[in-house]
């Protein structure tokens, strides 16, 4: 599976920019997770994920 970052119409990649702005330890962890997703696919990846909850100011 290819992993592609979201790209805006102006060519920016905000997800990649966010990841690159993280501390090295976090980038290494995320890079490992992305490799697993590329290898196994999004539904069969052997990592634990959780759904993000939207707070809307509560």
C-alpha positions as CSV (number, residue, x, y, z in Angstrom):
1,X,0.0,0.0,0.0
2,X,1.3,3.5,-0.8
3,X,0.9,6.1,1.9
4,X,0.3,9.6,0.6
5,X,0.0,12.8,2.5
6,X,-2.9,15.2,2.0
7,X,-1.9,18.0,-0.3
8,X,-3.7,21.3,-0.6
9,X,-4.4,23.0,-4.0
10,X,-1.4,25.2,-3.3
11,X,0.8,22.2,-2.9
12,X,1.3,22.3,0.9
13,X,1.3,19.1,2.8
14,X,0.0,20.1,6.3
15,X,0.2,16.6,7.8
16,X,3.8,16.1,6.7
17,X,4.6,19.7,8.0
18,X,3.0,18.8,11.4
19,X,4.9,15.6,11.7
20,X,8.2,17.3,10.8
21,X,7.6,19.8,13.5
22,X,7.3,17.2,16.3
23,X,10.2,16.1,18.5
24,X,12.5,13.4,17.1
25,X,11.1,10.7,19.4
26,X,7.6,11.3,18.2
27,X,8.6,11.4,14.5
28,X,10.4,8.1,14.9
29,X,7.3,6.5,16.5
30,X,5.0,7.9,13.8
31,X,7.4,6.8,11.0
32,X,7.2,3.2,12.4
33,X,3.4,3.3,12.4
34,X,3.3,4.7,8.9
35,X,5.7,1.8,7.7
36,X,3.3,-0.7,9.3
37,X,0.3,0.8,7.6
38,X,2.2,0.7,4.2
39,X,3.1,-2.9,4.8
40,X,-0.2,-4.3,6.2
41,X,-2.8,-1.8,5.1
42,X,-5.0,0.5,7.2
43,X,-7.4,-2.2,8.4
44,X,-4.9,-5.0,9.2
45,X,-2.1,-3.0,10.8
46,X,-0.9,-4.5,14.1
47,X,-1.0,-1.2,16.1
48,X,-3.6,0.0,18.6
49,X,-5.4,3.1,17.5
50,X,-8.2,5.1,19.1
51,X,-10.9,7.3,17.6
52,X,-10.3,11.0,18.3
53,X,-13.2,12.7,20.0
54,X,-14.2,16.2,18.9
55,X,-14.5,18.5,21.9
56,X,-16.2,21.6,20.4
57,X,-15.3,23.7,23.5
58,X,-16.9,21.4,26.1
